[in-house]
Amino acid sequence: MTSAASPFSQPPDLLALGMPIAELEDRLEAARKSPAEHPDDLFEELEVAYEELRAADEEMRAQRDAIERLVDSHRSLRLQQERTMTILPVPVVVTDAHGVIRSVNAAAAALLRMRVSRMQGRPIFGLFAVDDRRELRRLVAARSRGEIDSVRRRTATLEPRAGEPVTVEVTASVQLPGGAPGEISWVLLTPIDRGPGAGAPLAETLTALAVLGRRRCAPAELLEDAAALCAEVLGGAVTLGLGHPAAPTALASSCQLAQECDGAQVIAGEGPSVSSHETGTTVVADLGSSERGLQRWPRLDGRLPASVSTVVATPVRGGEGVVGTLTAYLPDRAVSAADTVELLAVTLGGVLREIELFDELSRLETDMERALASRAVIDQAKGIVMAARGIDANAAWDHLVKLSNLHQVKLRDLAASIVDQVARRS
């Protein structure tokens, strides 16, 4: 989006026309009821001023409402990012484009043995051994030049405030959904985090999910990629659905097993996915427990494949509350997987909201361009009237307003008609 089309680059004259239109309406109504008490020129002045302000107010109101929605959306995304940071099980530090620390999660603070407040505002390079700092600065410089689109990894040595140095694998990636432009997420993976089935796959998956928010692909393709990423980190079958599970508006399953389980819930009309969506909470069904753990959903009992031992379903939240459901069908009694499923759902919700925000920005850009174009057409029509009638700009505006009122047509439509007629004669 170019700066000229930015929603915050509207002409100053529009902002200066913010006087209350309700006040003008009251004065006009008084003049109509008691014309003898009001001179004709006052009535005409008020008519002209009211029409001018009405046209400007129509544009400003639409722009203001759109901007307020965007501010609310961004605030919601930022809160979602903070929640993701808080529950992320691996150390994460977020910096600006120059490497200055903006936020730190609890896992990173514990690893560095420092308070979060003491880390904010400091360069991240100071947390590492001197020999590693040059390469990390080069990494940040490369990102600022746009040479790194997604992820860059290297091994480095952290120097905690107290205790022995710690060797970590540093992953610098795009920011989680809701981050400010240019921010960088630094995931610090220790050898413990790199253990089988632990932090590393989860951290990489969260990064990959965040990248999906920057892609401009079809919704179906995005959901399919997201479901595949979640299945890889969870080690089971996964379904990501938007809308109610019984009648989804979009659906992606990682494999045939997930499709079979989804179909069983649709046939039964109940199940973990349906309950999760309707209650807005995470639902865990341990099928290895007594009576296969399906006491809550008797019509589903016996319909799920025997290879599924645990079902974890959690809501995906967007700007309007629950927008979908992420369901994992796992081969083991992995009740502890609920935390991972919830974290993936939080990230997915942020990605979906980020895409909605981008689409809303695109619509606002279109509306702004249309509004500015309509003002340009009005100015063209004023010029035509000035040339044709030999009058000044104020008189030409008065003439257009009178014609608009006489023919009961919007000023911008009248102006477009005049410009079009002149163009056809040329």
ABEGO torsion letter per residue (X at the ends): XBAAABAAABBAAAAAAABBAAAAAAAAAAAAABAAABBAAAAAAAAAAAAAAAAAAAAAAAAAAAAAAAAAAAAAAAAAAAAAAAABABBBBBBBAAGBBABBBAAAAAAAGBBAAAABGBBAAAABBAAAAAAAAAAAAAAAAGABABBBBBBBBBBBABEBBBBBBBBBBBBBBGBBBGBBBBBBBBAAAABBGBAAAAAAAAAAAAAAAABBBBAAAAAAAAAAAAAAAAGBBBBBBBEBAABBABBBBABAAAAAAAAAAAAAGBEAAAAAAAAGBBBBBBAABBGGGAAABAAABGABBAABABBBBBBBBBAAEBABBBBBBBABBBAAAAAAAAAAAAAAAAAAAAAAAAAAAAAAAAAAAAAAAAAAAAAAAAAAAAAAAGBBAAAAAAAAAAAAAAAGBBAAAAAAAAAAAAAAAX
